[in-house]
Amino acid sequence: MKFKELIKKEKPFFGVSLSFVWQGLFFYLPLIFIILLSVIQLSTIPGYYKIGLANFLYFFNLSYINIILKSFGLALINCVLCFIVGFPIAYFLAFKAGRFRNLFLFLLILPFWTNFLLHVYAWFYVLEKAGFLSNLLLFFGFIKEPIGFLNSYWTILLVMMYCYLPFMVLPIYSVLERLNKNVLEASADLGASSLQTWFRITLPLSLSGLKSGFFLVFVPSFGEFAIPGLIGGDKYVFVGTVITQFILSNGSMNLGAAFTLISSIALIGLIIAMYLVGYKYIKNFGKIDD
């Protein structure tokens, strides 16, 4: 068999192999590096080190457990807010936007074309004491002196919701856009109200998109460090903040790698726990009682 014929025949295999190479270089190799780095403990003698679990034991105290739980709460609240705001947007795009749908989708995706940190810095200048929001409230007479909105838990959530909202909207929209409109019309013809149709039909049929959006928002929100650092200052400490501090500090990169693994394992455990708790409710969600 000629070489060209062999390449043509095995082309799908080579295509898949390249994806495995990419995954190995940019996922498994860094993961192995972090694991090795986390078990290495530097010695006081230059050039010497020892392997053990001392770096992991360093974080087994209530303060770091509390940081992981706070990060979990922040990510969960952000997911809920993104759903509350994002589902109506996705519903509007799927059913009401009409010929302006592509324009609205373009405006929704447009923030992805700019750097993530630019979004956060923009909100920093909006929410600071001499920023746009404070001056706007002064102009309309709602306040008598400038107010700083930074260093607040709720402003952190506001900026996080803004940054991660498209990750919730797009998966839900992709499901709603393929939804059979005749099902909704049949529900209305059978006497169901708009709320009943939404709760019994629209929401259950969009659960696959909702689950995708949930994980797309929840996972990066759990390890977010730029938004709490710039918007919240040093007042609030989360998982991403701790990892950043250890990694960027001299001589503590091993501790940062260990805490990265601990927080990742905690994240996986929390996701599995949420899935097991919510599975029986999701399984029967939207079913009409006899």
SEKOL-776315 format. One record per residue (C-alpha): residue in three letters; x, y negated, z. Coordinates in steps of 0.02 Angstrom, whole numbers, plus 50000, padded with zeros to 5 digits. Last residue first. Layout:
! SEKOL-776315
ALAXYZ...
//
This chain:
! SEKOL-776315
ASP473834941351868ASP475194928951912ILE476074920351769LYS477944923351758GLY478944907251752PHE480384913451857ASN480384932051892LYS482214935151852ILE482724917651907TYR482064920852083LYS482874938052097TYR484514931152032GLY484604915852146VAL485464923852295LEU486594935052192TYR487074920952073MET487404908652214ALA488514921552301ILE489454925152140ILE489754906552112LEU490334904252292GLY491544918852278ILE492264912152115LEU492504894952193ALA493304902352350ILE494514912252241SER494944896352146SER495144886452309ILE496354899452377LEU497314900552214THR497524881652201PHE497964881052387ALA499414892952354ALA500014883052203GLY499974866852305LEU500944875252445ASN502274880552322MET502354862952251SER502754856252424GLY504604851652407ASN504334834352335SER502524828752326LEU501614828952159ILE500974846752178PHE500474844552360GLN499534828252335THR498684834252176ILE498094850352258VAL497374840752407THR496454828252296GLY495754841852184VAL495034850952334PHE494194835552408VAL494714821052518TYR493624805752544LYS494174788952614ASP495814788052520GLY495024778752376GLY493254784152331ILE493194777052154LEU494994779952101GLY495414795652201PRO493674803152204ILE493544800752014ALA495284807251971PHE495244822752084GLU493884834352019GLY494134852552069PHE492324856852110SER491664845051976PRO492644854851844VAL491734871151893PHE489994863951926VAL489714854251765LEU490084867551634PHE489394880551753PHE487714871751770GLY487624867551585SER487784885851539LYS486464890551668LEU485304877051604GLY485534882651425SER485034900351470LEU483624893751580SER482794884451435LEU481384897051412PRO480974896251598LEU480924877051594THR479804875251442ILE478554888951482ARG477874889651660PHE478544873351734TRP478424862651578THR476754869751524GLN476074867851701LEU476664849751708SER475914845651538SER474254853451591ALA473734870651537GLY472024872251453LEU472304886651332ASP472554874251190ALA473974865851287SER474864882651309ALA474594886751126GLU475394870151077LEU476904873851184VAL477094891151106ASN476884883750932LYS478414872850962ASN479544888150954LEU481114883151049ARG482684881150944GLU482924862850993LEU482564867251174VAL484054879151179SER485324867351100TYR484614853051205ILE484944862451367PRO486744865951315LEU487004847551261VAL486234838951412MET487234847151551PHE488974844251479PRO488384827151421LEU488054822251605TYR489834825851664CYS490564808351658TYR488994798851711MET488604811251849MET490384809851913VAL490264790951913LEU488654791052014LEU489264804752131ILE490814794652174THR489684779552196TRP488654789652318TYR490154794652424SER490704776552438ASN492454769252423LEU491864756652291PHE490254746752295GLY491044730252347ILE489784716552383PRO489964698352334GLU488974685552436LYS487164679752436ILE486354695252363PHE484814697752253GLY484994680252182PHE484964684851997PHE486744678751970LEU487374686552131LEU486674703552079LEU487564701951911ASN489184696551994SER489154711952106LEU488784723351960PHE490134716051847GLY491574716751969ALA492234705152103LYS491904717852242GLU492304732852132LEU490904742852051VAL491034737751868TYR492934736651868PHE493074754251940TRP491734760451820ALA492844755651675TYR494314764051760VAL493334780251771HIS492844779851588LEU494634775651537LEU495224790651638PHE494214802351527ASN495044796051368THR493894791051226TRP493074801551092PHE492074811451219PRO491114795351260LEU490334796051083ILE489454812751111LEU487864804951181LEU487884790551057PHE488064802950913LEU486644813450984PHE485564797750990LEU485954793850808ASN485644811750754ARG483944811750840PHE483354795250763ARG482284804350635GLY481214812050773ALA481824808250948LYS480294815851033PHE480474834751039ALA482294840051053LEU483104823351095PHE481744818951220TYR481874836051304ALA483774834451315ILE483604817151395PRO482244823351513PHE483394837951563GLY484934827051589VAL484364815551729ILE483704828551849PHE484964841551787CYS486454829851805LEU485864825451980VAL485714843752029CYS487424847851957ASN488204833052047ILE487424838952210LEU488204856152184ALA489924849252141LEU489954837852294GLY489334851752408PHE490674863752345SER492004850352366LYS491404847552544LEU491484866352578ILE493274867252511ILE493784852152618ASN492974860152772ILE493994875952744TYR495534864752736SER495144856552903LEU494564872652986ASN496214881752970PHE496874895052854PHE497874883452742TYR499634887552805LEU499244906152797PHE499294904952607ASN501044897552601ALA501654910452728LEU501104924752618GLY502834930952574ILE504334929852457LYS505974922252513TYR507074908252448TYR508914903952433GLY509744891152319PRO509964877952454ILE509814885152631THR508254878352717SER507294891552624LEU505874889252500GLN504394900952513ILE503884909652352VAL502154917652358SER501264902752279LEU502534900352139LEU502304918152080ILE500414916152075ILE500554899151989PHE501724906351856ILE500574921151827LEU499124909051801PRO500184898351683LEU500564914051580TYR498774920451583PHE497944904351524PHE498924894351394LEU500124907251323GLY499044922651346GLN497464914451280TRP498384908051126VAL499164925151096PHE497454933351118SER496694921050994LEU498104924950872SER497724943450888VAL495904940650840GLY496434932550676PHE497754945950646PHE496424959350664PRO495234950450546LYS496644949250415GLU497074967850423LYS496434971950249LYS497104956050169ILE498794958050253LEU498904976150196GLU498424971350019LYS499774957950016PHE501064970350083LYS500674983349950MET500005000050000
//
